[in-house]
Amino acid sequence: MGIVAKIKMLADERKMTIAELERKLDFSNGSIRRWDKQSPSVDRLQKVADFFNVTADSLLDRSGNEPSPKAQSIARRYDNFSSDQQEFFDALFETVERKFDKK
Protein backbone atom coordinates (compact mmCIF):
# COMPACT_ATOMS: atom_id res chain seq x y z
CA MET A 1 0.00 0.00 0.00
CA GLY A 2 1.37 3.41 -0.95
CA ILE A 3 1.89 6.30 1.41
CA VAL A 4 -1.11 8.27 0.15
CA ALA A 5 -3.38 5.21 0.49
CA LYS A 6 -2.18 4.71 4.08
CA ILE A 7 -2.80 8.35 4.94
CA LYS A 8 -6.24 8.16 3.33
CA MET A 9 -7.04 5.06 5.41
CA LEU A 10 -5.95 6.85 8.61
CA ALA A 11 -7.93 9.95 7.66
CA ASP A 12 -11.01 7.83 6.89
CA GLU A 13 -10.79 6.32 10.38
CA ARG A 14 -11.07 9.84 11.77
CA LYS A 15 -13.86 10.63 9.33
CA MET A 16 -11.87 13.33 7.60
CA THR A 17 -10.63 13.89 4.07
CA ILE A 18 -7.05 14.38 2.94
CA ALA A 19 -7.97 17.99 2.09
CA GLU A 20 -9.15 18.54 5.68
CA LEU A 21 -5.91 17.00 6.97
CA GLU A 22 -3.88 19.30 4.74
CA ARG A 23 -5.72 22.35 6.09
CA LYS A 24 -5.29 21.15 9.68
CA LEU A 25 -1.54 20.68 9.17
CA ASP A 26 -1.19 23.91 7.15
CA PHE A 27 -0.09 22.08 3.97
CA SER A 28 -0.93 23.39 0.52
CA ASN A 29 -3.98 21.93 -1.21
CA GLY A 30 -3.14 18.65 -2.98
CA SER A 31 0.35 18.33 -1.49
CA ILE A 32 -0.26 14.94 0.15
CA ARG A 33 -1.71 13.45 -3.05
CA ARG A 34 1.53 14.35 -4.85
CA TRP A 35 3.49 12.11 -2.45
CA ASP A 36 2.73 9.12 -4.66
CA LYS A 37 4.96 10.73 -7.31
CA GLN A 38 7.42 12.78 -5.27
CA SER A 39 8.75 12.06 -1.81
CA PRO A 40 7.61 14.27 1.05
CA SER A 41 10.05 16.17 3.21
CA VAL A 42 10.99 14.51 6.46
CA ASP A 43 9.33 17.34 8.41
CA ARG A 44 6.01 16.98 6.58
CA LEU A 45 6.06 13.20 6.85
CA GLN A 46 6.69 13.47 10.59
CA LYS A 47 3.83 15.97 11.00
CA VAL A 48 1.41 13.48 9.43
CA ALA A 49 2.81 10.60 11.50
CA ASP A 50 2.50 12.65 14.71
CA PHE A 51 -1.04 13.70 13.85
CA PHE A 52 -2.12 10.07 13.51
CA ASN A 53 0.13 8.81 16.32
CA VAL A 54 1.98 6.38 14.06
CA THR A 55 5.63 6.12 13.05
CA ALA A 56 6.99 7.64 9.87
CA ASP A 57 8.39 4.19 9.07
CA SER A 58 4.92 2.69 9.12
CA LEU A 59 3.74 5.33 6.65
CA LEU A 60 6.71 4.48 4.43
CA ASP A 61 6.14 0.73 4.79
CA ARG A 62 9.61 0.23 6.27
CA SER A 63 8.71 -2.00 9.19
CA GLY A 64 8.85 -5.71 8.58
CA ASN A 65 6.29 -6.45 11.27
CA GLU A 66 3.85 -3.63 10.71
CA PRO A 67 0.74 -4.03 12.83
CA SER A 68 -2.53 -4.55 11.06
CA PRO A 69 -4.76 -1.51 10.55
CA LYS A 70 -7.01 -2.91 13.31
CA ALA A 71 -4.07 -3.14 15.74
CA GLN A 72 -3.00 0.40 14.83
CA SER A 73 -6.54 1.64 15.45
CA ILE A 74 -6.63 -0.06 18.86
CA ALA A 75 -3.24 1.45 19.75
CA ARG A 76 -4.45 4.94 18.88
CA ARG A 77 -7.54 4.46 21.04
CA TYR A 78 -5.40 3.13 23.92
CA ASP A 79 -3.45 6.39 23.95
CA ASN A 80 -6.69 8.25 24.68
CA PHE A 81 -7.71 5.98 27.59
CA SER A 82 -7.48 7.15 31.18
CA SER A 83 -4.62 5.74 33.24
CA ASP A 84 -7.06 3.37 34.98
CA GLN A 85 -8.27 2.05 31.63
CA GLN A 86 -4.69 1.62 30.41
CA GLU A 87 -3.76 -0.29 33.57
CA PHE A 88 -6.76 -2.58 33.08
CA PHE A 89 -5.80 -3.37 29.47
CA ASP A 90 -2.12 -3.80 30.38
CA ALA A 91 -3.09 -6.39 33.01
CA LEU A 92 -5.45 -8.09 30.57
CA PHE A 93 -2.78 -8.35 27.87
CA GLU A 94 -0.21 -9.66 30.36
CA THR A 95 -2.65 -12.38 31.41
CA VAL A 96 -3.29 -13.35 27.80
CA GLU A 97 0.44 -13.38 26.99
CA ARG A 98 1.19 -15.63 30.02
CA LYS A 99 -1.56 -18.03 28.99
CA PHE A 100 -0.25 -18.37 25.44
CA ASP A 101 3.41 -18.52 26.51
CA LYS A 102 2.63 -21.68 28.52
CA LYS A 103 1.47 -23.56 25.43
Sequence and secondary structure as in RCSB ss.txt:
>XXXX:A:sequence
MGIVAKIKMLADERKMTIAELERKLDFSNGSIRRWDKQSPSVDRLQKVADFFNVTADSLLDRSGNEPSPKAQSIA
RRYDNFSSDQQEFFDALFETVERKFDKK
>XXXX:A:secstr
  HHHHHHHHHHHTT  HHHHHHHTT  TTTTGGGGTS   HHHHHHHHHHHT  HHHHHT  TT   HHHHHHH
HHHHTS HHHHHHHHHHHHHHHHHHHT 
